[in-house]
């Protein structure tokens, strides 16, 4: 049965007709060549014989490559650094921050960035980049980091923006990046790009110098052919030591009034420009070609001031990629540091589009190119780290990616840099199916100290037919190191039968964020004919960690179960996360599958969509809401407010990258200036630019008083510790928003927020009214706020019942179980928190609560272990702080200091941890005395 191909079961003439039509539409790429999966075992879907023909016909059209098979499933290899002891690595980083020179901090933050990439926290990573730029004093570092910050914000996605546009901050300003030196205290200030430069009239100065030159007796004539240019001897002598020696030293030219310059490679126009420069010290009077000749002249005759002037002027002329490509060769030839930096800046700020320009890649990709850049101080690990990450994001298996990673390895000077470059080369070679090379790079990375690369080495060996060698390698890692989830996950690949499942179960227990165990168990159940059990299994991870691969698998399973409406929902939600996603192992576009599924479900009118959206929203079904909005966008892609709603849902689902993409699309599709300003405000707010976001909101209000503009302003102002006066103002803004036209979904959110502000102000009756009004328009989450009000009114039972009402509508809400635990007795709270952890193991409060209870019961070891099992897969600030406090109370000051350092590496300004850290250090130093 397992050897029977899925596609063979459902052959019929009707299906072939449908497939031909689909293939002609371009939806199924590679159909003519046959499926790569056909060489592997397939699972036959066992349905009832009565509906076999109809179900099979539909299934073949929707599953042209069959169902997934456990034989084909394997997890991806994480391309980021993955230390065996993450807490120790973070603590070590913080210790080095404390003792390093200020000039070394920038690259330390980049190292921190490399170690934190695996956590996937976009805001934390952005803070690392901003801190690196803050302490960058070197011209090259500033240029690369400013461009990286721009790329991180995906500024290139905004219509009407130019690569050289300034965000208004020194941190990302292209002009500020070209100024050497470091002032960490000013990098978050506004730059002066918006200020108009005062116009200076230097005409009289030039005229004065011209008059003086005519009165000089000590003149010297330089000849180029039959053309003569008269110089003031002492002025040209002052250009450089060689000229001074020639004109005032023991050379014959010092006695001559006429010197032949015909054989020195300078044109008449160039020599005239030199003469003007000797009197004016200006190069901006000449065309770029003459300035380039002056630069060459200055280099040949060691005229440093002239070279600097030419370098700076040419750097100021680089405005676009064409300028950069022309001038960078001159800069490299003449070793003009500033000019090369300016050209480099344009090329980097044009990423990712410049990645596809062969002329640009020629500058970066070859070893010879790297050497030329190094000669002017512009080849670095940082440069190639940035370039290679962009390349890997766009096309991991391209030749460009390989060459950039090879250059990254050549520029590596520290151990962590070598580990990263070698490991990523291993990952790329593995995906390119060049397994011998993958083995080489993974082994080299492991030799450099990156133990996780041994997982890649085992995988490559397995692909080369060395299954026992792979198994043995993973066994040795497990025996030599403290077990983590990925170790057992990797060993499961080389195990069979029950041992494989045991390894996968233990991997998921150690690290519930690993998606592969859920996917494998789901497909295994599907192979046994348990479709609904398979769907329930994959639901377990989707409910707390949304990803395109898990949504795709669930859509696959729903199609197999003939539940086409649910399959359509998941496919639409998937496309909201990644609009160009290719399904069925990259063979069918998601958009094409949506078209096919739409033939098997009732079509939705705009009114149906709104009804469904209200229904999904009131059921706290964020994935369902996301799918409905995506369907609405398919019907009307120009609606910017729908993109905005989509971004809000994605943020709630912790899909920040996709959310920001939707926000940028909303901004690009906005039909009015006041609407565009609101979306720009949200983009600025989400990237840490609070004041600018507030300015956009106020400007939008000045143009038109809208719900979204008032809501944005209120939201920004409420995101601080509000004093009574500020709270009153935020309340006024939200009330003003509610008076503006909007739909019930947004007004429900505004009422919910207004209720929260009233609670903070102690106005519980007004807060209660807000929450009740929000519930009246089906804003279900208002149950949580209303429960809080009842609790503050000492109505604990009513609070518990209110949260129970929320759970009746949102039965899979881990946050609702967590919040209800606050209003119940100890045993019931424990049950609710256990359920919260079961639904969402990433929520940290349940671990902290259980640990605190254990500590109160004087079970110190168990309390630490409760926190440790969560820290192992999520090194969270609050959990690290609490464990440090536990260690301090237990007298284990070494562990307390280590955890404090790791926590401060995540947030160096966390005052409670700083206090604990200083206290533990003082106690430790007293003990040593």
N, C-alpha and C positions, 0 to 999 in steps of 0.2 A: 504493500500500500504506500509506504513512504517513498518508494522509487517511482511512483506514478506522477508524472508532471501534472501540475494543477491545470494548466491550460488545455491539456488533452481531454479532460473530463467534460469540458463545456463546449465542444465543437458543434457548430450548427451554421447553416448558410446565413441565417439572420445575423449572427455575430460577425461573420466575415464581412458582410455588407457594412455593418456599423464601423468595424475597424478600418475598412478602406476609406470611409468618409473621414474618420478621425485622423488617419495618417495624412490624408491630403491637406488637412487643415494645419498641419505642422505641430500638432500637440504631442505626438509620441516620437521623440528623436531616437533614431537608431533602430526602428522597428524592422526595416528592410534587412538589416544584418542579423536579426535574431537576437534573443536575449542572452546575455552573458550567464544568467542564472541557469540556463537550460542544461549546463553540464553538471549541475549539482542536484542533490536530492530535493524533491519538493514534497510539500505536505498536501494531501488531498482533503478538501473541506467536505465533511460528511453532513449533508443535509438530507431531508426526507425525500423519498422517491417521487412523491406526488408533485412537488414543486421544483424538481430537479431541472427540468428543461427551462422553465422561465427564470428561475434563480440563477442557473448556470449561465444562461445567455447574458443576463445583466452583469453577472460577476466577471465574465470574461472581458466584457467591454470596459469595466471599471478596474479590473485587475489584470492588465495585459501581461504582466510578468509574474503572476501567481502571488501567493501569500509568502510572507517572510518565513525563513527556516532557521532553526537553531544552529544548523551547520554553518550558516553564513554570518551569524551575528558575532560581532566583536566590538569591544569598546575602542574609542580612539585613544591615542597616546597623547597625554597632556604635553604641549610643547613648552610649557613654562617650567621654571625652577621649582622643584618640589622637595624641600629639605625633609629629612627623616624626622628631625625634631624642630618643628616650626617655631615653637615658643623660644627655644634656645637660640635659634637663628635671629629672631626679632630682638631678643634681649641683647645679643652680641652687637647688633646694629646700633641699638640705642647707646650702649656703652661707648662705641666708637664715635657717635655723634657728640658725646659729652667731652671727649678728649681731643678730637681732631682739630686741625687748623681750619679757619673759616674758608680758606680757598679750596679745601678738600670736601666741604659739605655738599657741594653740588652733585658730585659723582656718587657720594654716599646715598643721596636721595634717589638717584637712578638705580643703585643697587637695591634699595628698599622697594622701588617700583617693580624691579624684576622679581623679587621674592613674593610680592603681594599680588602679582598678576593672576596667579592661580585662584585667588579668593573671588575674583570677579566683581569687586566693589568699585564701580566706576568713579564715585566721588573720592574715595580714598586714593585711587590711582591719580586722579587729577590733582589732588593736593600734593602728591609726591612730585609731579611735574612742575607745579607752581613753586614749590619750595626749592627744587633744583634750579629753576630759573632765578629765583630770588637771590641765591648765593653764587650765581655764575658771574665771574668777573672777566673771564676770558672771552674775547670777541667771538670766537668760534662756538663756544658753548652757548652763548646768548642767542646767536643766530639759529642754531639747531633747536634749542628748547622753545624759543618763541614760535617757530614754525610748527613744532610738535604740539604745542598748546592750541594753536589754530586748527591743526588737523583733528585734535581730540574733540574740539567743539564742532567739527564737520562744517566749518564756515563755508567751504566750497559748495555746500548744498543750497545755500541761500541765493535765490535769484537776485541779480543786480549787484552782487558783491564782487569785489576785485581781490586778487590774492594779496595786494599790497595795502588794502584798506586797514586802517588802524582801529582797534576796538576802543581806544580812548585810555588804555592803561599802559603804563611803562612796561609791565610784565609781558605784553604781547606786541608792543609797538615796534614796527620794523625799523624805524629810525633810531629808537633807543637801543635796539639790539646791536647797532653798528658803532656804539660808543663804548670804549673799553672802560673797565673799572666796575666796582661792585659797591652798591649802597643798599644793603638788605632792608633798611628802614624805609626806603623810598620806592621800592619796586611795586608796591600796591597803590601808589599814587597815580593820579591822572597825568598823562603825558601832555605835551604842548602842541601836538599836531593840529588841533583845532584852532589854535591862535594864529592869526595872520602875522607873518614875519614883517617886521618893520622894513620898509624899503630904504635902502641906503644909496645915496647918490655919490659915487666915487669919481665922477667925471673931473671935478676940479683937482683931485689928487693926482690923477693921471697927467693932467695938463701941467701941473706944477713940476712933476718928474720930467716931463718932456722938455720944459724950459730949462731945468737944471742940466739936463744932459747936453743941451746945445752950448751951455756956457763952459762945459768941462774942457780943459786943455789936454788932460791925460787920457786921450782916446786911443782905441786900438781897433783896427779893421780886420774882420774875418771875411774871407772870400770863399764863395762856392761857385766855381767856374768863373764867369766874368761878372758875377754879382757881388756887391760889397755891402756889408752890414757893419755899421760903426757901433762899438760897445764902449762904455765907460770902464776903463781897465779895472779899477778897484771893485766895481760892482760885479763884473763877471768873475773876478778872482774870489769874491766872497761866496760864490756858489758852492765851492768844494775845495778840499785840500789839493787835489791834482791841478785845478785851475790856478790856485794861488801859487803853487810851486812852479808852474809853467810861466806865469806872468811876472812873478816877483822873485823867483829863485835863480838858480844858476843855469837855466836853460837858455838857448839862443833866442827863444820867443820873447823873453823878458826885455830884450833890447830892440825888438822889432815893432814897427807900427802897423804892419800888415802880415796876417797869418793865413795861410791857405788851409781851408777846412773841406776841400773838395773830396777827400778820400776818407772822411770820417762818418759816412752813412747818414748825413743829415741834409734835408732839403733846404732850399732858400727860405721857404715859408716857415719851416721849423726853426731855422736859425734866427729869423726875424722875431718869432715868438719868444725865443730864449732871450733876446735883447729886451723885449717889452717886459718879460718876467723879471729881469734884473732890476728894472726901475719900479715895477708896480707890485711885484710878488703876487700877481693874479694870473690864473689860468682860465678863468671863466669867460675871458674875452675871446676865446678861440673855439673853433669847431672841434668836435670829438676826434677827428682824424689828426689834427695838429696836436691835441693834448696827448694822444697816444704816442706821437713822435717825441713830444717833450718827455714823456715817461721813459721811453727808450734812451733818450739822450741823458736823462738824469741818472739812469742806471749805469750807463757806460762811463760817465764821468763822476760818479759817486756824489751827485747833488742831492743829498738826503731831503732837504727842505722842499726842493722842487718836486722830488718823487712823491713826497707825502701830499703835496698840494694836488698833483696830478691824480694820485690814487684816490684822494677824497672826492675830487670833482667827477672823475669817471664813475666812481661808486654811486654818486648822486644821480647819474644819468640812467641807471639800470631800472627800467620801469616795467618791463614785461619779459616773457620767456625768450623772445627773439633777441632782445638786447643782451640778456644774460648769456645766451648761447654764443653770441658774437664776441662779447667782451671777456668772457671767462678765459678763453685761450690766450688773449693778450695778458690778462692778469697772471695766469700761470707762468707764461713765458718770462714776464718781467718781475715775477715774484711780488706782485702788488697785493698785499694781504687784504686791505680794505675792499679793493675792487673784487677780488675773488669771493670775499665774504658777502658782498652785496649781490653778486651773481648767484651764489649758493643759496642765499636767502630766497630769491625769487623762485628758483627751481624747487626748493623745499616747500615753499608756501603754495606752490601749484599742485602739490600732491593731493589726491592720488593720480590726477590726470597726467602729470608729467612722467609718471611711471611707464606710460605706454609710448613715450616719445623716444625713439632709438637714439637720437642725438644726446638726449639727457642721460640715458642709461650708459652710453659710451663714456660719459664723464666719470661715472661711478663704478662700473662693473669690473673692469679689468684690473689686474695687478699693477700695470703700468700707470693707469689712471690714478689709482690710490697713491702711488709713489709721487706723482706730480702734485696731488693735493697735499701730501705730507710735506713736500718741500716748502709750502707756504703756510703750514700749520693748520690745514683744513681737512686732514684725514684723521678720524678718531673712532674709537669704539662707539661713542655716543651717536655720531653721524650714521654709522652703518647699523646700529641698533634700531634707530628710527626708520631708516629706509627698509630694512629687512622686515620689520613688523608690519609696515604698510604693504609690502609685497606679499607677505604671508596671508594677510587679511584678504587681499584681492585674488591671489592665485598661488596657493601653497606649493604647487608642483611645477611651476614655470621655471625655465632656465634662468630668468632674471632673479628669482628668489634664491636659487642655488648660488649664483655668483655673488649676490649681496651677502649671503650668509658666509661664504668663503672669505670675503673681504672682512666681515665681522670677526671671524676667527683670527685673521692676520693682524687685526688691530687690537686683539685682546691682550691685556697686560697683567690682569689680576686673575686669580683662580676662579672666582665666580663668573667672570666674563668668558673664560675658556669653557667652563661647564655649560653655560648658556648657549654659546655659539655651536659647540660640538653636539649638544643634545638636540638643538633645533635642526641642525643639518641631518642628524639621524632621523628625526621625525619626517622631514621632507623626503629624504631618500626612501624611507619606508613607504610613504604614500605614493611615490613614483615607482614602487615595486622594484627598486634597485637594492635588494636585500643584503648583498655582500657589502656594499658601501654603507648601508644602514648599520650593519654589525660593526664595521670599523669605527664609525662616529660614535655610536652608543658606548662601545667599549672604551674609547678614548675619554668620553665624558665621565664615565664611571671611574676610570683611573684618576681623573682630575678631582674626584670626590663626590660626584652626583650619583648617589645610590639608585635613585629612581630610574636612571638611564639603563640600569640592568633589566628593567621590565621591557624596555624597547629592544634590548639585545636578545632577551628570551623570545620576544615576539618575532624578531627577524630570523632567529635560528629555527623557530617553528615553521616559518614560511619556507625555509630552505630544507624542510623535512627532518629536522633534528628535534622531534617532539620530546624525547627523553631528556636531552640536554637542556631544553627550555624548562621542563618540569624540575629538574635537578637544581637549576640556577635559582628558580623562584623558591624552592624549598630551603636553599641555603640562606636566602635573604630573610625568610621568616624565622629561621632558627637563630640568626645572628643579630636581629634587631627587634625592637619592640613592635609587635604586629600593628599594622594599620589596614584600613579597608582595601586599599588598592593592591596590597600584596596578595591577599586571598582572592581578589577578583582576577588578578593576572594568573595565579596558579590554577584557578578553575578552568581556564582555557585549555590546559593541558591534562585535565582530569576527565574522567568518564563516569557516567551513571550517577549513583548516589553521592560519590565523593565530590563531583562537580557542584551539585546542588548544595551540599554542606558548606563548601567553600564560598559559594555565592551568598548563602544565608548569613554566614559569619561576616563576610565583607559588608553586606548591607547593615548588619548590626553595628559594626565598628564605624561605618561611614554611610549613613542613610542618604547622603546626597549623591551617591553613585547611581547613575540611572541604569547601567547595564544589568545588574541583578534583577531589577523589576522587568526590564524588557525581555531578558532571557526566560524568566519564569512565565511571563505572559505568553510568549511564543510557544513555550513548551506545553502550556495548558491548551493553547489553540491546536497544537499538533495532536493532542489527545481528544480533540473534539469538544473541549470545554470553552466555547467562545465567550460566554458571559463571565466565566471565572477569569479568563484571560483579560477581558476588559476591566474587571474589578482590580486585577493586579496592577495594570498600568495606571489605573486611576490613583493608586496609592502615592505615586510620585508626582503625577500631574497636579494633584491638589495643592502641593506646596512648592513645586519646582517646575515651572512651565518651560518647555523646550520644544523646538520644532520636530526633533526626531521622535519624541514621545507622542506628540500630537499626531504625527504621521502614522505611527504604529497603531494608535487607537482608531484613526480613520480607516486604516486597513482592516482592522478587526470589525468595525461597524459595517463595512461593506460586506465582509464575509458573513455577518449576521443579518444581512439584508436590511439593516437600519440606516437607510440612505440619508435621512434627515440629520441624524447625529454625525454621520460621516461628513456631510456638507458643513455642519457647524464647526467641526474640528479643522477641516481644510480651510475654511474662511478664517478661523482664528489663527491658524498657522501662517497664512499669507499676511495677516496683520503684523506678525513678528518678522517675517522675511518675505517680501513681496515677490521676489524672483525665485522662490524655492522650487527645486526640481524633485519630484517624488519618484518612488519606485526605483531607488538606486540611481537617481539623476537622469532618468529616462523620460519622464513625463512632467510637464510643467503643472504647478498647482492650479493655475488659471484654467488649464484645459480640463483638469479633473472636476473643477467646479462646474464647468459647462456640461460635462457628462452627467454629473450628479443632479443638476437642475432638471434633467429630463425625467427624473424619477421621484421628484418631490413637487408639491404644489407650489407654484410661483407666488411670490410675495409682491403685493402692491405697496406703494409708499406708506399707505395707511396701515397695512399689515405689519410692515417693518416697525413702525412706531409702537403699535400695540405689543408686538413681541419684545421690543426693547424695554418698554415699561414692565412687562411681565418678568423678563430676565433680571432687570435691575432690582425689582422688588423682591426677587428670590435670591438676591446676592449671588447671582450666577455671572461672574465677571467674564468667563470664557464665552458663555452664550451671548452676553451683551456685546463683546468684542466681535463675534461672528456676525451678529445682526448689523452692527455699524459698518462692517466691511461689505456686507451685501448692499447696504444703502449707498456706499461709495462706488460699488460696481455700477449701480444704476445712475449715479450722479457724482462722478469723480471730482467735480470742481467745488464741492461743498467744503469749505475750509473748517466750518464749525464741527463737522463730523470728524475730520482729522484731529481736531482738538479734543473731542470727546474720546476718541480712540487713544490718544496719548495719555489721558487721565486714567483710563482703564489699564493700560500697559504699565504705568507707574505703580498702580495698586497691585499688579501682578508681578512686580519687581523685575520688569523687563525694561530697564532704563534706556538702553541703547535704541531699542525699537521705539520707545516713547519719544525720545528726542528726535528721531527721524520723522515721526508723525507731526511733531510740533513744527519742524522746519517745513514740512509739506503744507501744513496749515498756514504758515506765514507766507509761503510762496503763492498759495491759491487765494489769499485774502482779497476781497473785492473792494476794500476801502482802507484808507490810511489808519483810521481809528482801530479797525480790527487787526491790521498788521501790527500796530504798536502793542496791542495786548499780547499777541503771540510772541513777539520779540521780547516782551517783558517776562513771559514765562521761561523762555529760553535763557535769558540772562539770569533769572532767579535760580534756575536749576543748575547753572554752571557757576554759581557763587558770586554773581555780580548784583548784590541786593539793591544798592543805591541806584544803579542804572535801570534795574527793573522797575523800581518805584517811579523813576523819572518817566519811563515809557507809559506807565499806568496813568500818571497825572496828565501827560500830554494827550493821551487818548481821551480822557474825561473832558479836557478843554475843547476837543473837537466835537465829541458827542458823548452824552451821558448814557452809558450802556451798563447792563448787568455785569458783563465780564470785566469791564474796566474797573468798576467799583469793587468787584469781588477780588480781583488781582491785588488792588491796593490794600484792601483789608487783610488779605492773606499774608502779604509781605510784612505789614506792620504788626500782625498778630504773632509772627514768628520770632518774638523776643520776649523777655520778661516784662510784661506790661504793667505800668503803674496805673493808678485809677484814672488819670487824665487820658492816657493813651487808650485805655480800654474803652472809655466813653467815645473816643473818636472812632475806634474800630467798629463799635456798635452802630454809630451813625452811618458809617460807610456801608455796612451790611444792610441796614434798613433802607438806605438809598438804593442799593442793588436790588432789593426785593420790590421796590416800587417801579423798577424798569422791566420792560417786557422780557420774558424768557420762558422756557418750558418747565414743567414740574420737576424734572430730574435735577436741573441745576438749582432751582429754588429750594428743593429739598435739602441739597447740600448746603446752601446758604443759611437756611434755618438751623440746620445741625451745627454749623460753625457758630452762628449767633448764640445758640444755646450754650455752647462751650464757653464763650466769653462771659455770658451771664453767670455761669457756674463759678468761673474764676473770680468774678466780682461779688460772689455771695448772693446774687439775686436769683434764688432758686425757683420762685414762682414764675418769673418771666422765662427762665430756662425751661421749665416744665411745659409752658405754653408753646415755646418754640419747637420742642421735640414732638409734642402732640400734633401740632400743625404739620410738621415734616412727615409724621406717620400717616396723616390724613391724605397726603399726596404720594403715598407708597415709598417713602424713603426709609426702608426697613432698618438701616443701620442706626436710626434715631432711637431704637429700643435701648441701645447701649448707653446713650446719653441720658435717657429717661431713668434707666436703672441707677445711674450715678446720682441723679437728683434724689431719688427715693432713699438711697443709702445715706446721703448727706442729711436727709430729714429723719434719720434713724428709723427708716422703714425698710429694714434689711430683707424681710420676707418678700415685700413688694418688689424690691430690686432684683432678688433672685428669680421671681416669677417673670419679671420683664425680660431678663436675659434668656429665660426658657422660651419665651415667645419668639425671640430672635432665632434661637436654635431650631425651633419648629420650622422656620422658613429657610434657614441656612444651616442645615444639619452637618455640613462638613466644614464649618468655620472654626478653625483652631483658635482664632482670637476671641470668639464668643465663649468658648469653653474656658479659656484663660481668664476672661473678664468675669464670668459667672463665679469662678472659684473665689473671688474676693468677697462674695456675698453669702458664702455657705460655711458650714462648720469644717473642722480640720479634715475629717475623713472624706466628706463630699468634695472638698477642695482638692484633695489628693487625687480623687477619681477624675475630676474634671481636668486637672493638669496632666494626668497620665493620658487622657484622651487627646488633649491639645498636642502633646508630644507625639502621639501616634499619628495624628493627622498632619502635623508640621514639626518635624524634629529640629528645624532651624530656629524656632522660637526659643529664646534664651530664658525667659522668666520662669517657666516650669522647672528647669534645672536649678536655677538659683533658689527658688522657693523650697524645693525638696532638699537641697543642700543645707539651707538655713535651718530647716526643721531637724535634719540629722545632727547639725551642730548643736542645736538647742538640747537635743537628747544626748549630747556628749559622745556622739558617734563620729569622731573627727575624721578617721580614715575613710569611712563611708561617705562623709560629706565632701571630702576632697575628690574622691573617686567619681561621685556624681557629676561634679564640675569637669573633671578631667576627661570623661568620655565624650562630653560635648565639645570641649576645647580641642580635642584631637581632630575634629573635622570642621570646627568653626572657632578659630581663635578670636573670640569676641572681647571687646574692651571691658564690659561689665563683669563677665565671668572671670577674666584674668584678674581684675581688681579684687573680686570677692575671694578668689582662691588665694591671692596674695595675703589678704586679711586673715584668712583661716590659717595659713602657714605662720603668719606673725604670732597669732594667738597660741599656736602649737609650739612656738620657739624655734621653728625652722626658718631662720632669717635668710639663709642662702636662697632657699626656694622663694621666699617672699620678695626678695630683691629681684630675682630673675623674672618672676611674674609681673612685678611692677614695671621693670624695664621693657618687657614685651608689650604691656598695655600702653606705656608712654610712647613706644615706637608707633603705635596706632593713633594715639592722640597725645602729643607732647604737652598740651595745655590742660589736661584733665586734673583739676586741682586736688581732688580727693586722693587720686593715685600718687600725685607728687608729694602730698603730705605723708602718705604711707611709706613711700620710697625713701624719703629723707629720714623718717623716723626709724625705719628698719636699718638703714645704713649707719645711723648714729648708734643704735643698739649694738650692731655688729662690731663697730669700731671700739666701743667700750668693752665688749667681751674680749677682743683681741688684746687690749691693754691689761 
